[in-house]
Amino acid sequence: LTRSLTRRPAVDREARREEFAAQLVTAVEELLRDGLSFSAMTVDQLVAKAGVSRSKFYVHFRDKHDLLHTWFVQVARELHAGSQRWWSSTGAEDRDALRVAIGEALSTYRPKIPLLAATFDAATLDDRIAEETQGLIDRTIASLAKHIRAGQSRGWIDPGVLPTETAAWIVWMAERGQAQMFQEITDREWERMVDSCTDIVWNMLYATAPGRVPP
Amino acid sequence: MATRANRRTRSERRDEIRRQLLAAAEQLLESGHRYSELTIDQLVRQAGISRATFWAYFETKGDLLRALAEDVIGQLLHSAEPWWHLAQAPTEDAIAATIVRIAEMYHANRAVMAAVVEVSSYDESVKQALDGLVQGTIAGLTEHIADGQSRGFVDPQLDPRRTAAWLVWMSERGLYRLVGPSGPQKRRRYVGALAHSLWNALYATAPGQVRN
């Protein structure tokens, strides 16, 4: 009985903290849209935008990086799951199927790009954020490398591709390309960029596979 | 006569101070210091000059990094130049040799480039120097893709500008995160993977490409 009494408030507190983080992060996004960079943002500006008190902020978070870290830990799992369709495909997929899969992966990222770009920027200054962002990158590289190896053993991915190293270049292309080019992008331009990304990945991995190249 | 000689001496001295400070900054960055944590005192002590001399040539610490960045960025752009002007179908080996040259130059200057990336996350003028490198490279690669398509050695399906943008951002970040921190053996694998990726992405499926 004692245990359940002490445990429930802890769970509630964590849930409240995450809910509060979501509310604050919305304010961060608005400030980013107003043209303020995350590095220049102060906690005062942030709480003013969110309409909460400074003291309430500091009850839950040490500083603005702590807030960003909390948000990122929550979304990292969702981002990784968004790319499952691509990695789990086990057939000799065609370009259209790859387009759907890459479109799905990038659309998971799309609404979060301004905050994700701020998070990756903050990683150069904050070790905890660096660790989490590197964790997501490493998991994504590992999953894509596994997909490449499976495709190579079945003959629908170029056997000359180094799985882990090539996956690493592709993952950084996606991270950096989105952060730099997808900040204020129309739907039409987004679709064309996804087409272009698909063409690149198709050529890099699949187009020259032995099972595909005409003799 | 005497005034002219003095002036020349002064401008020579200015260049020398600049070189000393750049070398000092490079040494400190290479020994693991973060640029944001370097002090002017550390810089002038390493360079063997006085604080007053520093302030005579640079207004801020950011000025010094910008000078370093322009130097390195100019070299990187220069080494990619022959690639943009290929008039005929390149071989995979020729592409690989170009990529190795750029990557090794990046690696030799990794301390400066890492400082540029770090500082560009909060300093607008350093960010602009880095953006200049990236946009210049995107423009060069876009032209190369369009030209190669008209000559039949680049995949005609590719959208030149968008393809160039994805590939340049890939290279910029991969050089910083993958090539910069790696030792020779790992670096060879990353650079090899980049060269093969670019070969596959642009040239391997072109109609005029001789398959080997």
Interface residues (C-beta under 8 A of the other chain):
Chain A: S37 S39 A40 D121 A122 T124 L125 D158 G160 V161 L162 E165 T166 A168 W169 I170 W172 M173 E175 R176 G177 Q180 M181 R192 M193 D195 S196 C197 D199 I200 N203 M204 L205 A207 T208 V213
Chain B: S36 V117 E118 S121 Y122 V134 D155 Q157 L158 D159 R162 T163 A165 W166 L167 W169 M170 E172 R173 G174 R177 L178 R189 Y190 G192 A193 L194 H196 S197 N200 A201 L202 A204 T205 R211
